[in-house]
């Protein structure tokens, strides 16, 4: 089939490349000429493991193209996907749908013959209705079906998630559109992937409901971690004990400094706004947002406590700045709250992250280092914020020799307390004593 993908951000580029790898002919379209030129030259504007090779293979095979002009690709397309950003709107937290609606207007003027127009971007309930209204206003004669098909991609594992998903959700009751969507995802039948067809509004809500539930689960185990510290229990054993219950499951039960990234923060806020507008507030989600925001500040206090309550004139080494490993995404990363909080208390911060290049423009007065050992050199404390694999097997004897004081604050619980303390470290973790 022929696919046009509007947007070459995280969702659009990964989805476009994966559809091409399924055997479809895909054109990814973006207004940013520099980004398109970079992609045509073999460069990748985001860090996602395996994406560079996937793009290269499908470009070489003649299945994946990049363009700034949408006209030809949209006219020839069986399906046009909208994969543009929907960031939180400044001031009120609502999802900013301006890029989605602009894309819909452009598509409406270009479609030729029956076309399935698919919203891949994360959008509030009712957005598909608004897109349908745009088509009726701009192109009342257009033969289109407006479909919701939310993405469930984890940064760092997006290709695997697209090719071997838990489920594919499609919001449409149009038989012709259902047939097109089944054909697009037909390669997944080999893995017996469930394809759930729902109404469009139901599909839109599923995405928000899923992300909000996962955010709630993370926040829950973080609160249990605080309780574990207070009563002398081990949060990792608590998580295992409750996760073995099939009704709960073990995923997203890793205590840490709070959630961040491109999805959970904005999606939980957008869901809260939607629910309040509908007169049906989601108070559990509202509380989750509040607790998570406070969580990040509490991590700075944990570092301060490990240094006897005084950070003035102290040097703190930080390992990991991105919101999670295997991504360069800094959006709502815990480090963006923790590092300034440490600086406000008088600490000098030196940091290293393998892919956190964007942090240089977001964090002020930080001494960025080229490796973890440089970040530890001369430090009074070393803080692990992001659990990159290379931080899991550090030469701790070497680290100890490089530091002013052997103080390690492990906010991701990647080391065993007994092992680190046996090496002479003053070791602090999350939810363990």
C-alpha positions in Angstrom: 0.0 0.0 0.0 1.0 3.7 -0.4 1.3 5.7 2.8 1.9 9.4 3.5 3.2 10.2 7.0 2.8 13.8 8.0 5.6 14.6 10.5 9.1 13.2 11.0 9.3 13.5 14.7 9.5 10.5 17.0 6.1 9.0 16.2 6.1 9.8 12.5 9.7 8.7 11.7 9.5 5.4 13.6 6.0 4.5 12.3 7.0 5.5 8.7 10.1 3.4 8.8 8.3 0.4 10.3 5.5 0.5 7.7 8.1 0.6 5.0 9.8 -2.4 6.5 6.4 -4.2 6.3 6.6 -3.7 2.6 4.5 -0.6 2.1 5.7 2.5 0.1 6.0 5.4 2.6 6.7 9.0 2.1 7.5 11.0 5.3 6.7 14.7 5.0 7.9 17.6 7.0 8.0 21.4 6.6 11.5 21.5 8.1 13.7 21.4 5.0 16.9 20.9 7.1 15.4 17.8 8.8 14.4 16.3 5.4 17.8 17.0 4.0 19.4 15.3 7.0 17.2 12.3 6.5 17.9 12.1 2.8 21.6 12.2 3.6 21.3 9.3 6.0 21.2 11.3 9.2 18.7 10.6 12.0 17.4 13.6 13.9 16.5 11.6 17.1 18.3 8.8 19.0 16.5 5.5 18.9 18.4 2.2 18.9 18.3 0.5 15.4 16.4 3.3 13.7 19.3 4.5 11.6 19.7 1.0 10.1 16.0 0.5 9.6 15.7 3.8 7.7 18.8 3.1 5.6 17.6 -0.4 4.5 14.2 0.8 3.4 15.5 3.9 1.6 17.9 1.7 -0.3 15.0 -0.7 -1.1 13.0 2.2 -2.6 10.2 1.9 0.0 10.9 4.9 2.2 11.1 8.5 0.9 11.3 12.0 2.5 9.9 15.2 1.2 8.9 18.7 2.1 6.1 18.7 -0.5 3.0 16.7 0.4 0.9 17.0 -2.8 2.0 13.9 -4.8 2.4 11.6 -1.8 -1.1 12.5 -0.4 -2.8 12.2 -3.8 -1.4 8.7 -4.3 -1.9 7.5 -0.7 -4.2 4.8 0.4 -3.7 6.1 4.0 -2.4 9.5 5.2 -1.2 9.5 8.8 -1.0 12.6 11.0 2.1 12.1 13.2 2.8 15.7 14.4 3.4 16.9 17.9 0.7 17.7 20.4 2.6 19.4 23.3 0.9 20.8 26.4 -0.3 24.3 25.7 1.3 26.9 27.8 -0.8 28.3 30.5 -3.6 25.8 30.7 -2.2 22.3 30.0 -4.5 21.5 27.2 -3.0 19.6 24.2 -1.9 22.0 21.5 -3.7 20.7 18.4 -2.7 23.5 16.1 -0.2 21.2 14.2 -2.9 18.5 13.9 -5.5 20.8 12.5 -3.0 22.5 10.1 -2.1 19.1 8.7 -5.8 18.2 8.3 -6.4 21.3 6.3 -3.5 20.6 4.0 -4.6 17.0 3.5 -8.2 18.0 2.8 -7.1 20.1 -0.1 -5.0 17.3 -1.7 -6.7 13.9 -1.3 -7.8 12.2 -4.5 -10.2 9.3 -4.3 -11.1 7.3 -1.2 -8.4 8.0 1.4 -8.1 6.9 5.0 -6.9 9.8 7.1 -5.4 8.4 10.4 -4.6 10.3 13.5 -1.4 8.7 15.0 -0.6 11.7 17.2 -1.9 11.5 20.8 -5.1 13.7 20.8 -7.9 14.4 23.2 -11.3 12.7 22.8 -13.3 14.4 20.1 -10.3 15.5 18.0 -11.4 13.1 15.2 -14.7 14.9 15.1 -13.0 18.2 14.7 -10.8 16.8 11.8 -14.0 15.5 10.1 -15.5 19.0 10.4 -12.4 20.5 8.8 -12.8 18.2 5.8 -16.5 19.0 5.5 -15.6 22.7 5.5 -12.5 22.7 3.2 -13.4 19.8 0.9 -17.1 18.7 1.3 -16.7 16.4 -1.7 -13.7 14.5 -0.4 -14.2 10.7 0.0 -12.4 10.1 3.3 -12.7 8.1 6.5 -11.2 9.8 9.6 -9.6 7.1 11.8 -7.9 7.1 15.2 -4.9 4.8 15.5 -2.9 5.7 18.7 0.7 4.8 19.1 2.0 2.8 22.1 5.8 3.2 21.5 8.3 3.2 24.3 11.3 5.4 23.6 14.3 3.1 23.5 12.3 0.2 22.3 10.0 1.8 19.7 10.8 -0.5 16.8 10.2 -3.6 18.8 6.9 -2.1 20.1 5.7 -1.3 16.6 6.6 -4.7 15.1 5.6 -6.8 18.1 2.9 -4.8 19.8 0.6 -6.0 22.6 -2.3 -4.7 20.5 -3.2 -2.4 17.7 -6.1 0.0 18.4 -8.1 1.4 15.5 -11.0 3.8 16.0 -13.4 3.6 13.0 -16.7 2.0 12.2 -16.3 2.5 8.5 -15.9 -1.0 6.8 -13.7 0.4 4.0 -11.4 2.0 6.5 -11.3 -1.1 8.5 -10.2 -3.1 5.4 -7.4 -0.6 4.7 -6.1 -0.7 8.3 -6.2 -4.5 8.4 -4.1 -4.5 5.2 -1.6 -2.0 6.6 -1.1 -4.1 9.7 -1.4 -7.5 8.0 2.3 -8.5 8.7 1.4 -8.5 12.4 -1.0 -11.4 11.8 2.0 -13.8 11.9 2.5 -12.8 15.6 -1.3 -13.1 16.2 -1.4 -9.4 17.3 -4.9 -8.5 18.5 -6.4 -5.6 16.4 -9.1 -3.9 18.4 -11.6 -2.0 16.4 -13.6 0.6 18.4 -15.4 3.8 17.9 -13.2 6.8 17.2 -13.8 8.5 20.5 -13.1 5.2 22.4 -9.8 4.8 20.6 -8.7 8.3 21.5 -9.5 7.8 25.1 -7.7 4.4 25.3 -4.4 6.1 24.7 -4.8 8.6 27.5 -6.3 6.0 29.8 -3.3 3.7 29.3 -0.7 6.3 29.9 -2.4 7.7 32.9 -2.7 4.2 34.4 1.0 3.5 33.9 1.9 6.9 35.4 -0.3 6.1 38.4 1.4 2.7 38.8 4.9 4.4 38.8 3.7 6.9 41.3 2.2 4.2 43.5 5.4 2.3 43.8 7.3 5.5 44.5 5.0 6.2 47.5 5.5 2.6 48.7 9.3 3.2 48.5 9.0 6.1 50.9 6.9 3.9 53.2 9.5 1.2 52.9 12.2 3.6 54.0 10.1 4.7 57.0 9.4 1.2 58.3 12.5 -0.7 57.2 11.2 -2.7 54.3 12.6 -3.3 50.8 10.6 -1.8 47.9 12.1 -4.2 45.4 10.8 -7.2 47.3 7.5 -5.4 47.8 7.3 -4.8 44.0 8.1 -8.4 43.3 5.6 -9.7 45.8 2.7 -7.7 44.4 3.9 -8.0 40.8 3.6 -11.8 40.9 -0.1 -11.2 41.3 -1.4 -11.6 37.7 -4.0 -8.9 38.3 -1.2 -6.4 39.0 1.8 -7.5 37.0 5.5 -6.6 37.5 6.0 -3.9 34.9 6.3 -0.2 35.9 6.9 -1.1 39.5 10.5 0.2 39.6 10.9 2.9 42.3 12.8 6.0 41.3 12.8 9.7 40.9 9.5 10.0 39.1 8.2 9.7 35.6 9.1 12.1 32.7 9.4 12.0 29.0 7.3 13.1 26.0 4.1 11.2 26.9 3.2 10.7 30.6 3.4 14.3 31.8 1.5 15.9 28.9 -1.0 13.1 28.5 -2.0 13.0 32.2 -2.5 16.8 32.2 -4.5 16.6 29.0 -6.7 13.8 30.4 -7.3 15.9 33.6 -8.4 18.9 31.4 -10.7 16.7 29.2 -12.3 15.0 32.3 -13.0 18.4 34.0 -14.5 19.8 30.8 -16.7 16.8 30.6 -17.8 17.2 34.2 -16.2 13.9 35.3 -12.9 14.7 37.0 -10.3 12.0 37.4 -9.0 12.7 40.9 -6.6 9.8 41.0 -4.8 11.2 38.0 -4.8 14.7 39.4 -3.2 13.3 42.6 -0.7 11.3 40.5 0.5 14.5 38.8 0.9 16.4 42.1 2.8 13.5 43.8 5.1 13.1 40.8 6.0 16.8 40.7 6.9 16.7 44.4 8.8 13.5 43.9 11.6 15.1 41.8 12.2 17.8 44.4 12.3 15.1 47.1 15.2 13.5 45.3 17.3 16.6 45.7 16.5 16.5 49.5 17.7 12.9 49.5 21.1 14.0 48.1 21.3 16.8 50.6 20.6 14.4 53.5 23.4 12.1 52.3 25.8 15.1 52.6 24.8 15.9 56.2 22.1 18.4 55.1 24.6 20.9 53.6 25.3 21.3 49.9 27.1 24.7 50.1 30.4 24.5 48.3 30.0 20.8 47.6 30.5 19.2 44.2 27.9 16.7 43.1 28.5 14.4 40.2 25.5 13.3 38.2 25.2 10.3 36.0 22.3 10.3 33.5 20.2 13.3 32.4 17.7 12.0 29.9 14.4 10.9 31.2 15.2 7.2 30.6 18.1 5.2 29.0 18.4 4.6 25.2 16.9 8.0 24.3 18.1 11.5 23.9 14.8 12.9 25.1 15.0 15.5 27.8 11.3 16.4 28.0 10.2 16.6 31.6 13.3 14.5 32.7 13.7 14.3 36.5 17.2 15.8 36.1 15.6 19.1 35.0 14.1 19.5 38.5 16.8 17.7 40.5 19.9 19.5 39.1 18.6 23.1 39.6 17.4 22.1 43.1 20.9 21.0 44.0 22.3 24.2 42.6 19.8 26.3 44.6 21.2 24.7 47.7 24.7 25.7 46.8 26.1 22.6 45.0 28.4 22.7 42.0 27.2 20.1 39.5 29.2 18.1 37.0 27.4 15.6 34.8 27.6 13.0 32.1 25.0 11.4 29.9 25.8 9.3 26.8 23.1 10.9 24.6 21.8 13.9 26.6 23.3 16.5 24.3 20.1 18.7 24.6 20.8 19.1 28.3 23.5 21.6 27.5 20.9 24.1 26.4 18.5 23.3 29.3 20.7 23.1 32.4 22.7 26.2 33.3 26.1 26.3 35.0 26.6 22.6 34.8 30.1 21.2 34.0 29.4 18.6 31.4 31.9 15.7 31.3 32.8 13.1 28.7 32.5 10.0 30.8 31.2 8.8 34.1 34.6 8.8 35.8 35.2 12.4 34.9 31.8 13.2 36.5 33.0 11.5 39.7 36.4 13.1 39.9 36.5 15.5 42.8 32.9 15.0 43.7 31.6 15.0 47.3 28.7 12.8 46.1 27.8 10.9 43.0 24.1 10.6 41.9 22.7 8.1 39.4 19.5 9.7 37.9 19.2 7.6 34.6 20.0 3.9 34.5 22.1 3.7 31.3 23.6 0.2 30.9 27.2 1.6 31.2 26.4 2.8 34.7 25.4 -0.7 35.9 29.0 -2.0 36.1 31.1 0.9 37.0 34.6 0.3 38.5 33.5 1.4 42.0 37.1 1.0 43.4 38.2 3.6 40.8 35.2 5.8 41.5 36.0 5.8 45.2 39.6 6.9 44.5 38.5 9.7 42.3 35.9 11.2 44.7 36.5 13.6 47.5 34.0 11.5 49.6 32.7 8.0 48.8 29.0 9.0 48.8 26.8 7.3 46.2 23.1 8.1 45.8 21.5 5.5 43.5 18.1 6.8 42.5 17.5 3.8 40.2 18.4 1.0 42.6 20.9 -0.6 40.2 23.4 -1.6 42.8 23.1 -3.9 45.8 23.5 -2.0 49.1 25.5 -4.7 50.8 28.0 -4.9 47.9 28.5 -1.1 47.6 28.8 -0.6 51.3 31.4 -3.4 51.5 33.6 -1.2 49.3 33.4 1.6 51.8 30.7 3.8 50.2 28.1 5.7 52.1 25.3 4.4 49.9 21.7 5.7 49.6 19.1 4.2 47.3 15.3 4.4 47.0 13.0 2.4 49.2 15.8 0.2 50.7 17.7 0.5 53.9 
